[in-house]
């Protein structure tokens, strides 16, 4: 897990041909050589500091073009907003009607990435 802040933009757009609104999130990582770009190339869903020792050869941390969190934000249920205003959520795991951008903190929750805007 990276301690570096990342950036997210949440915008709410109308569904195609509907009057309901669907919020979407755009995740951005400004740290091309930050620790969030160094992770095992083994395709394991998760890892920790002892991953290489436990799993062995082929599980070394290597540099990747993509931040490890990008794929989780790009998938439908991979990242879930967990801010104080997360009480009116929809299937996109974002608060209904949210329009906000800013630096975020994120944590690995063993099945998804939980995130919120920094105060």
LINUR-V921631 format. One record per residue. N is the residue number from 1. PSI is psi in whole degrees, 0 to 359 (none if undefined). BURIAL is + if it has 24 or more other C-alpha atoms within 12 Angstrom, else -. D_FIRST is the distance of its C-alpha to the first C-alpha in whole Angstrom. Layout:
N&PSI&BURIAL&D_FIRST + N&PSI&BURIAL&D_FIRST
This chain:
1&138&+&0 + 2&140&+&4 + 3&357&-&7 + 4&141&+&9 + 5&147&+&11 + 6&176&+&12 + 7&141&+&15 + 8&145&+&17 + 9&123&+&21 + 10&125&+&22 + 11&148&-&26 + 12&124&+&29 + 13&152&-&31 + 14&146&-&34 + 15&155&-&34 + 16&120&-&36 + 17&23&-&40 + 18&168&-&39 + 19&352&-&39 + 20&160&-&36 + 21&140&-&32 + 22&116&+&29 + 23&146&+&26 + 24&155&+&23 + 25&139&+&20 + 26&121&+&19 + 27&138&+&16 + 28&135&+&16 + 29&115&+&13 + 30&9&-&15 + 31&70&-&13 + 32&328&-&15 + 33&23&-&14 + 34&168&-&11 + 35&338&+&8 + 36&351&+&7 + 37&0&+&10 + 38&105&+&10 + 39&164&+&9 + 40&147&+&12 + 41&23&-&15 + 42&355&-&16 + 43&19&-&16 + 44&144&-&14 + 45&328&-&13 + 46&165&+&10 + 47&162&+&9 + 48&190&-&8 + 49&333&-&10 + 50&9&-&13 + 51&311&-&13 + 52&316&-&15 + 53&318&-&17 + 54&320&-&18 + 55&333&-&18 + 56&194&-&20 + 57&139&-&21 + 58&355&-&20 + 59&24&+&16 + 60&153&-&15 + 61&131&+&12 + 62&162&-&14 + 63&138&-&14 + 64&146&-&14 + 65&325&-&16 + 66&136&+&14 + 67&144&+&11 + 68&337&+&9 + 69&341&+&9 + 70&311&+&13 + 71&326&-&14 + 72&321&+&13 + 73&330&+&15 + 74&337&-&18 + 75&159&-&18 + 76&319&-&21 + 77&23&-&19 + 78&336&+&15 + 79&137&+&14 + 80&128&+&16 + 81&133&+&17 + 82&25&+&17 + 83&173&-&19 + 84&336&-&22 + 85&28&-&24 + 86&24&-&23 + 87&340&-&26 + 88&68&-&28 + 89&157&-&25 + 90&191&-&26 + 91&343&-&25 + 92&0&+&23 + 93&33&+&21 + 94&148&+&22 + 95&138&+&25 + 96&135&+&28 + 97&6&+&29 + 98&135&+&26 + 99&103&-&27 + 100&150&+&24 + 101&149&-&22 + 102&179&-&19 + 103&145&-&16 + 104&162&+&13 + 105&149&+&11 + 106&150&+&8 + 107&149&+&7 + 108&124&-&7 + 109&24&-&11 + 110&352&-&12 + 111&350&-&14 + 112&172&+&13 + 113&122&+&10 + 114&137&+&12 + 115&161&+&12 + 116&160&+&15 + 117&142&+&17 + 118&144&-&17 + 119&none&-&20
